[in-house]
Amino acid sequence: MKRSRNVKIVATLGPASETYDTIRALFEAGADVFRLNMSHGTQGEIAEKHAIIRQVEADLDRSIGILADLQGPKLRVGVFANGSEELVEGASFRMDLDEAEGDLARVCLPHPEIFAALEPGAHLLVNDGKIRLKVTACGADFADCEVVNGGTISNRKGVNVPDVELPLAALSEKDRADLEFACDLGVDWLALSFVQRAKDVFEAKGLADGRAAVLSKIEKPSAVERFDEILDASDGIMVARGDLGVELPVAAVPPIQKRLVRRCRAAAKPVIVATQMLESMIESPMPTRAEVSDVATAIYEGTDAIMLSAESAAGSYPIEAVQTMDRVATEVEADPTYSQIIAASRSAKGDTVADAIVAAAREIAEKTEIKAICCFTQSGTTALLTARERPGVPIIALTPLARTARRLALSWGCYCVLTLDQSRFKGAVVGAARAARAGGFAGETDQIVVTAGVPFNVPGTTNILRVAPCDERLIYSTDPE
């Protein structure tokens, strides 16, 4: 199914989108990757959704990516005797390890690792930052605080600690079990929550052992500070603006988003912009103008993918939300300003033969009547490098591996086609021409660019570029073996 835009759409599945008919409709509306949130639902329910996605994939004969989002450690207060209390600005409030029910003066915070890391002057944010507490004194089992921003604090509300790096692993015991389950299930991507350092990513990748690619969620200030090392360790990135906006000043999030997207593009690694993109569509069939502008901004920045969370998982209009994203993306990418911005933000290339090949492919395609760039890829690297170029023509990624095709479903502009193993370049060119015609990208009288690595089926050997006709008779009469 040929899309009319390059940016990809990630749709989260949930109670509003768990049947075959709805999931198929979401894909037909424009979803390219489905997100399974491991924070909600049992492993059995997750397996059912996974099976439905794979059935839709088989029925439509299109590669679909599946992203399993690990929950990460959840920091929460205990319970209150009255269920909730109203904290007033300027009042004192204590958090401690005492398991007794809380009151207006204190509550249990059952995380000794937080107290071990706290220092006077640090802040504790409760209930998505609606309540802000400043630590005035602390010890191994308590933190005395001043209420900076008051509000209602109730049972098991979440706690954020933005000012210190916590001695917590990104993977809880639940996450380890979910990771193994998801990898055995056959998901394509794992989203890692609570990333603070590259070590967190290496741990997850070690456990995944190549069965799934690892995408790091950037949602903490420490992850922003160490972004380059986290990016190097990761296969992809999610800019999780919800938690970033809690732990950092909200005004800091847009420039951070722009910087992270550009760095990911330069590194040829997929990046998703996520959280509250069409939030009003949870309850309304129409988005706000501000939400549409937010989605458009991410697309103008060159992100690989934009994501729906509750809009498609629990909202009343999941299909309409995907259709809205699709329409916005199509409109933005048709704007002449879009190609100008993308070209102006294109970063310096690497110095490998593969870097030179994909750069040349883009330049040839943009300066001539080339209809598509067709790249043969084993691991997906050649397609990712081609996507980094953000060419003005479609990218057809041909691979014999279903796993590679599914992972590339997240990458900008990549239309993935499963092909047979190739041993000769002529056969590869013929396969590329057929794929371009079958996908509606080119006609028999058109030309395409074909890139590949010889010998075939050896990752990282991209070393050949050919401008080829889509007419197989011309290929057979002109191409060497």
C-alpha positions as CSV (number, residue, x, y, z in Angstrom):
1,M,0.0,0.0,0.0
2,K,1.7,3.1,-1.3
3,R,1.7,6.1,1.1
4,S,1.5,9.7,-0.2
5,R,4.0,10.9,2.4
6,N,7.4,9.9,3.8
7,V,7.1,10.5,7.5
8,K,5.7,7.4,9.3
9,I,2.8,7.1,11.7
10,V,3.0,5.1,14.9
11,A,-0.4,4.2,16.4
12,T,-0.7,2.8,20.0
13,L,-3.2,0.0,20.4
14,G,-5.6,-0.3,23.4
15,P,-9.2,-0.8,24.3
16,A,-10.4,1.4,21.5
17,S,-8.3,-0.5,18.9
18,E,-7.9,-4.2,19.6
19,T,-10.1,-5.9,17.0
20,Y,-8.9,-7.1,13.6
21,D,-11.3,-4.8,11.8
22,T,-10.1,-1.7,13.7
23,I,-6.4,-2.6,13.4
24,R,-6.7,-3.2,9.7
25,A,-8.7,0.1,9.4
26,L,-5.9,1.9,11.2
27,F,-3.3,0.6,8.9
28,E,-5.4,1.4,5.8
29,A,-5.9,4.9,7.3
30,G,-2.1,5.4,7.4
31,A,-0.5,3.7,10.5
32,D,2.8,2.2,9.6
33,V,3.9,0.9,13.0
34,F,1.8,-0.3,15.9
35,R,2.9,0.3,19.5
36,L,2.0,-2.2,22.2
37,N,2.2,-0.5,25.6
38,M,3.5,-3.1,28.2
39,S,2.2,-0.9,31.0
40,H,-1.3,-1.9,30.2
41,G,-2.8,-5.3,29.6
42,T,-1.6,-8.8,30.3
43,Q,1.0,-10.7,28.3
44,G,-1.9,-12.7,26.9
45,E,-3.7,-9.6,25.7
46,I,-0.4,-8.3,24.2
47,A,0.1,-11.6,22.3
48,E,-3.5,-11.4,20.9
49,K,-2.8,-7.9,19.5
50,H,0.5,-9.0,18.1
51,A,-1.2,-12.0,16.3
52,I,-3.8,-9.7,14.8
53,I,-1.2,-7.3,13.4
54,R,0.6,-10.2,11.8
55,Q,-2.6,-11.4,10.3
56,V,-3.3,-7.9,8.9
57,E,0.2,-7.9,7.5
58,A,-0.3,-11.2,5.8
59,D,-3.7,-10.3,4.4
60,L,-2.5,-7.0,2.9
61,D,1.0,-8.3,2.0
62,R,2.7,-5.2,3.5
63,S,5.4,-5.2,6.1
64,I,4.2,-3.7,9.4
65,G,6.4,-2.7,12.3
66,I,5.6,-3.6,15.9
67,L,7.0,-1.6,18.8
68,A,6.8,-2.9,22.4
69,D,7.1,-0.1,24.9
70,L,8.5,-1.3,28.2
71,Q,7.1,0.3,31.3
72,G,10.3,1.2,33.2
73,P,10.5,1.7,37.0
74,K,7.5,3.6,38.3
75,L,8.0,5.9,41.3
76,R,4.9,6.5,43.3
77,V,3.8,7.7,46.7
78,G,1.9,5.4,49.1
79,V,-1.7,5.7,50.3
80,F,-3.4,8.3,52.4
81,A,-5.8,7.6,55.3
82,N,-8.3,9.9,53.7
83,G,-7.5,8.9,50.2
84,S,-6.1,12.4,49.4
85,E,-4.9,15.6,51.0
86,E,-4.8,19.2,49.9
87,L,-1.2,20.6,50.0
88,V,-0.9,24.4,50.4
89,E,1.9,26.5,49.1
90,G,4.5,27.3,51.8
91,A,3.5,24.4,54.0
92,S,5.9,21.6,55.1
93,F,5.5,18.1,54.0
94,R,7.6,15.0,54.6
95,M,8.2,11.9,52.4
96,D,9.6,8.9,54.2
97,L,9.9,5.1,54.2
98,D,7.3,4.6,56.9
99,E,4.5,2.4,55.5
100,A,1.8,3.9,57.7
101,E,-1.0,5.7,55.8
102,G,-0.3,9.3,54.9
103,D,-1.9,12.5,56.2
104,L,-1.5,16.3,55.7
105,A,2.0,16.2,57.1
106,R,3.6,13.2,55.4
107,V,3.3,10.1,53.1
108,C,5.3,7.0,52.4
109,L,7.6,7.1,49.4
110,P,8.8,3.5,49.1
111,H,11.9,4.1,47.2
112,P,15.1,4.3,49.3
113,E,17.1,4.9,46.2
114,I,15.5,8.3,45.9
115,F,16.5,9.3,49.4
116,A,20.0,8.1,48.8
117,A,20.4,10.5,45.8
118,L,18.5,13.5,47.1
119,E,20.2,16.7,48.3
120,P,18.8,19.9,49.8
121,G,17.5,22.1,47.1
122,A,16.4,19.3,44.8
123,H,12.7,19.1,43.7
124,L,10.2,16.3,43.9
125,L,7.3,16.6,41.4
126,V,4.0,14.8,42.1
127,N,1.2,14.0,39.7
128,D,2.8,15.0,36.4
129,G,4.4,18.1,38.0
130,K,1.1,19.6,39.2
131,I,2.6,19.5,42.8
132,R,6.2,20.8,43.3
133,L,8.1,20.1,46.5
134,K,11.5,21.6,47.4
135,V,13.7,19.4,49.6
136,T,14.9,21.4,52.7
137,A,16.5,18.5,54.6
138,C,17.0,14.8,53.8
139,G,18.5,11.6,55.1
140,A,18.6,7.9,54.2
141,D,14.9,7.4,55.0
142,F,13.2,10.8,54.7
143,A,13.0,14.1,52.9
144,D,11.5,17.2,54.5
145,C,10.0,19.5,51.9
146,E,8.5,22.9,51.3
147,V,5.4,23.0,49.1
148,V,6.3,25.3,46.2
149,N,3.2,24.5,44.1
150,G,0.2,23.1,46.0
151,G,-2.7,20.9,45.0
152,T,-4.4,17.6,45.7
153,I,-2.1,14.7,46.4
154,S,-3.8,11.3,46.4
155,N,-3.0,7.6,46.6
156,R,-0.2,6.2,44.5
157,K,0.5,9.3,42.4
158,G,3.6,9.3,40.3
159,V,6.8,11.1,41.4
160,N,9.4,12.7,39.2
161,V,12.9,13.6,40.4
162,P,14.4,16.0,37.8
163,D,17.4,17.4,39.6
164,V,19.4,14.2,40.4
165,E,20.5,11.1,38.6
166,L,18.8,8.2,40.4
167,P,20.7,4.9,41.1
168,L,18.0,3.0,39.3
169,A,18.3,0.6,36.3
170,A,16.1,1.4,33.4
171,L,14.8,-2.2,33.5
172,S,12.7,-3.4,36.4
173,E,12.0,-7.1,37.0
174,K,8.7,-6.6,35.2
175,D,10.6,-5.1,32.3
176,R,13.0,-7.9,32.1
177,A,10.2,-10.4,31.9
178,D,8.3,-8.3,29.4
179,L,11.4,-7.9,27.2
180,E,12.0,-11.6,27.0
181,F,8.3,-12.2,26.3
182,A,8.2,-9.5,23.6
183,C,11.4,-10.8,21.9
184,D,10.0,-14.4,21.9
185,L,6.8,-13.0,20.5
186,G,8.7,-11.4,17.6
187,V,8.3,-7.7,18.0
188,D,10.6,-5.5,15.9
189,W,11.4,-2.7,18.3
190,L,11.7,-2.3,22.0
191,A,11.1,1.1,23.5
192,L,13.2,1.6,26.7
193,S,11.8,3.9,29.4
194,F,13.7,5.8,32.1
195,V,17.0,5.9,30.2
196,Q,19.6,7.9,32.0
197,R,22.9,6.7,30.5
198,A,24.3,4.6,27.7
199,K,24.8,1.7,30.2
200,D,21.0,1.3,30.4
201,V,20.8,0.8,26.6
202,F,23.6,-1.7,26.5
203,E,21.9,-3.7,29.2
204,A,18.6,-3.9,27.2
205,K,20.5,-4.7,23.9
206,G,22.4,-7.5,25.6
207,L,19.1,-9.0,26.8
208,A,17.5,-8.6,23.4
209,D,20.5,-10.2,21.7
210,G,19.6,-8.9,18.2
211,R,16.0,-10.3,18.4
212,A,14.6,-6.7,18.4
213,A,16.1,-3.2,17.9
214,V,16.2,-1.0,20.9
215,L,14.8,2.5,20.9
216,S,15.6,4.8,23.8
217,K,12.9,7.1,25.2
218,I,14.4,10.5,26.0
219,E,12.3,11.7,29.0
220,K,14.8,12.8,31.7
221,P,17.2,15.7,31.9
222,S,20.1,13.3,32.4
223,A,19.3,11.7,29.1
224,V,19.3,15.0,27.3
225,E,22.7,15.8,28.9
226,R,24.1,12.5,27.8
227,F,22.2,12.3,24.5
228,D,25.2,11.7,22.2
229,E,26.4,8.6,24.1
230,I,22.8,7.3,24.4
231,L,22.3,7.9,20.6
232,D,25.5,6.0,19.8
233,A,24.3,3.0,21.9
234,S,20.7,3.0,20.6
235,D,19.1,1.8,17.3
236,G,16.6,4.6,17.5
237,I,15.2,7.4,19.7
238,M,11.8,8.5,20.9
239,V,11.5,12.2,22.0
240,A,9.0,11.5,24.9
241,R,7.8,15.1,25.4
242,G,5.3,14.3,28.2
243,D,7.9,13.4,30.9
244,L,10.4,15.9,29.4
245,G,7.8,18.6,29.9
246,V,7.4,17.6,33.6
247,E,11.0,17.4,34.5
248,L,12.2,20.4,32.4
249,P,10.7,23.8,31.9
250,V,8.0,23.4,29.2
251,A,9.6,26.2,27.2
252,A,12.8,24.1,26.9
253,V,11.1,21.2,25.2
254,P,10.7,22.6,21.6
255,P,14.4,23.5,21.1
256,I,15.4,20.2,22.7
257,Q,13.1,18.3,20.3
258,K,14.6,20.2,17.3
259,R,18.2,19.4,18.4
260,L,17.5,15.7,19.1
261,V,15.8,15.2,15.8
262,R,18.7,16.7,13.9
263,R,21.2,14.6,15.7
264,C,19.3,11.5,15.0
265,R,19.1,12.4,11.3
266,A,22.8,13.0,11.2
267,A,23.4,9.6,12.8
268,A,21.0,7.8,10.4
269,K,18.9,6.5,13.2
270,P,15.1,6.6,13.3
271,V,13.5,9.2,15.6
272,I,9.9,9.4,16.8
273,V,8.3,12.6,18.2
274,A,5.7,11.5,20.7
275,T,3.1,12.6,23.3
276,Q,0.0,14.7,23.1
277,M,0.2,15.3,19.4
278,L,-3.5,15.2,18.8
279,E,-4.6,15.0,22.5
280,S,-8.0,16.6,21.9
281,M,-9.0,13.9,19.5
282,I,-9.4,11.5,22.4
283,E,-12.8,13.0,22.8
284,S,-13.3,15.2,19.7
285,P,-13.4,14.2,16.0
286,M,-11.5,17.4,15.2
287,P,-8.0,18.4,16.4
288,T,-7.2,21.9,17.6
289,R,-5.2,24.2,15.3
290,A,-2.3,24.2,17.7
291,E,-2.1,20.4,17.6
292,V,-2.1,20.4,13.8
293,S,0.8,23.0,14.0
294,D,2.6,20.8,16.5
295,V,2.4,17.8,14.2
296,A,3.5,19.9,11.2
297,T,6.5,21.3,13.1
298,A,7.8,17.8,13.8
299,I,7.4,16.9,10.1
300,Y,9.2,20.1,9.0
301,E,12.0,19.2,11.4
302,G,12.5,15.9,9.4
303,T,11.4,13.4,12.1
304,D,11.1,9.8,10.9
305,A,7.8,9.2,12.7
306,I,5.0,10.9,14.7
307,M,3.1,9.0,17.3
308,L,-0.4,8.7,18.6
309,S,-0.8,7.4,22.2
310,A,-4.2,7.6,23.9
311,E,-5.7,9.1,20.8
312,S,-5.7,5.7,19.1
313,A,-5.5,3.4,22.2
314,A,-8.4,4.7,24.2
315,G,-10.0,7.6,22.3
316,S,-13.3,7.8,20.7
317,Y,-11.9,8.5,17.2
318,P,-8.8,6.3,16.7
319,I,-9.1,6.0,12.9
320,E,-9.9,9.7,12.4
321,A,-6.8,10.6,14.4
322,V,-4.6,8.5,12.1
323,Q,-6.4,10.0,9.0
324,T,-5.7,13.5,10.4
325,M,-2.0,12.8,10.9
326,D,-1.9,11.4,7.3
327,R,-3.5,14.5,5.8
328,V,-1.3,16.9,7.7
329,A,1.8,15.0,6.7
330,T,0.7,14.9,3.0
331,E,0.0,18.6,3.0
332,V,3.3,19.6,4.7
333,E,5.4,17.4,2.5
334,A,3.8,18.9,-0.6
335,D,4.8,22.4,0.6
336,P,7.8,23.7,-1.4
337,T,9.1,25.2,1.9
338,Y,9.4,21.6,3.3
339,S,11.9,20.5,0.8
340,Q,13.9,23.7,1.3
341,I,14.0,23.2,5.1
342,I,15.0,19.6,4.7
343,A,17.8,20.4,2.3
344,A,19.0,23.3,4.5
345,S,19.1,21.0,7.6
346,R,21.0,18.2,5.9
347,S,24.1,17.5,7.9
348,A,27.6,16.6,6.8
349,K,28.0,13.1,5.5
350,G,30.3,10.4,6.7
351,D,33.5,9.3,4.9
352,T,32.7,5.7,3.9
353,V,32.0,4.3,0.5
354,A,28.4,3.7,1.5
355,D,28.0,7.3,2.6
356,A,29.2,8.5,-0.8
357,I,27.0,6.0,-2.7
358,V,23.8,7.2,-1.0
359,A,24.7,10.8,-1.3
360,A,25.3,10.3,-5.0
361,A,22.1,8.5,-5.4
362,R,20.1,11.4,-3.9
363,E,21.9,14.0,-6.1
364,I,21.3,12.0,-9.3
365,A,17.7,11.5,-8.4
366,E,17.1,15.2,-7.6
367,K,18.9,16.4,-10.8
368,T,17.3,14.1,-13.3
369,E,14.0,12.4,-14.0
370,I,14.7,9.4,-11.7
371,K,11.5,8.1,-10.1
372,A,12.8,6.1,-7.1
373,I,16.0,5.0,-5.3
374,C,16.0,1.2,-4.9
375,C,18.5,-0.1,-2.3
376,F,19.2,-3.7,-1.5
377,T,19.9,-4.2,2.1
378,Q,20.5,-7.1,4.6
379,S,20.7,-5.3,7.9
380,G,18.9,-2.2,6.9
381,T,21.9,0.1,7.1
382,T,21.9,1.1,3.4
383,A,18.2,2.1,3.6
384,L,18.9,4.1,6.8
385,L,21.7,5.9,5.2
386,T,19.5,6.6,2.2
387,A,16.7,7.9,4.4
388,R,19.2,10.2,6.2
389,E,19.6,12.0,2.8
390,R,15.8,12.7,2.8
391,P,15.7,12.4,-1.0
392,G,13.0,14.0,-3.1
393,V,12.0,10.6,-4.6
394,P,10.7,7.4,-2.9
395,I,13.0,5.0,-1.3
396,I,12.3,1.3,-2.1
397,A,14.2,-0.9,0.4
398,L,14.5,-4.5,-1.0
399,T,15.5,-7.2,1.5
400,P,15.2,-10.9,1.8
401,L,14.7,-10.6,5.6
402,A,11.2,-10.0,6.9
403,R,12.8,-8.7,10.2
404,T,14.7,-6.0,8.3
405,A,11.6,-4.9,6.3
406,R,9.5,-4.6,9.5
407,R,12.1,-2.6,11.3
408,L,12.5,-0.2,8.4
409,A,8.7,0.4,8.5
410,L,9.7,3.1,11.1
411,S,12.2,4.9,8.9
412,W,11.4,8.0,6.9
413,G,10.4,7.3,3.3
414,C,11.2,3.6,3.2
415,Y,8.8,1.5,1.2
416,C,9.9,-2.1,2.1
417,V,9.7,-5.0,-0.3
418,L,10.6,-8.6,0.5
419,T,12.7,-10.1,-2.3
420,L,14.6,-13.3,-2.9
421,D,18.3,-13.6,-2.1
422,Q,20.4,-12.2,-4.9
423,S,23.7,-13.5,-6.2
424,R,24.1,-11.4,-9.4
425,F,23.7,-7.7,-9.9
426,K,21.6,-8.0,-13.1
427,G,19.0,-10.0,-11.1
428,A,19.0,-7.3,-8.4
429,V,18.3,-4.6,-11.0
430,V,15.5,-6.5,-12.6
431,G,14.0,-7.1,-9.1
432,A,14.2,-3.4,-8.4
433,A,12.5,-2.4,-11.6
434,R,9.7,-4.9,-11.0
435,A,9.2,-3.6,-7.4
436,A,9.1,0.1,-8.7
437,R,6.5,-0.8,-11.3
438,A,4.4,-3.0,-9.0
439,G,4.4,-0.3,-6.3
440,G,3.2,2.3,-8.6
441,F,6.4,4.4,-8.3
442,A,7.5,4.1,-11.9
443,G,6.4,3.1,-15.4
444,E,8.2,1.0,-18.0
445,T,9.6,4.1,-19.7
446,D,11.0,5.5,-16.4
447,Q,14.4,5.2,-14.8
448,I,15.5,4.3,-11.2
449,V,18.7,4.4,-9.2
450,V,19.8,1.0,-7.8
451,T,22.3,0.7,-5.0
452,A,23.7,-2.6,-3.7
453,G,26.7,-4.3,-2.1
454,V,28.7,-6.8,-4.0
455,P,29.1,-9.5,-2.9
456,F,25.5,-9.8,-2.0
457,N,24.1,-10.7,1.5
458,V,27.1,-9.2,3.3
459,P,26.0,-6.4,5.6
460,G,27.8,-3.1,5.2
461,T,29.2,-3.6,1.7
462,T,27.3,-1.0,-0.3
463,N,29.6,-0.2,-3.1
464,I,27.7,0.0,-6.4
465,L,25.2,2.4,-8.0
466,R,23.4,2.0,-11.3
467,V,20.9,4.2,-13.1
468,A,18.7,1.6,-14.7
469,P,15.6,1.6,-16.9
470,C,12.4,0.0,-15.7
471,D,12.0,-1.9,-18.9
472,E,13.4,-5.4,-18.3
473,R,14.3,-5.9,-21.9
474,L,16.6,-2.9,-21.8
475,I,18.2,-4.2,-18.5
476,Y,18.9,-7.6,-20.0
477,S,20.4,-6.0,-23.1
478,T,22.6,-3.5,-21.4
479,D,23.5,-4.7,-17.8
480,P,26.6,-6.9,-17.2
481,E,26.2,-10.1,-15.2
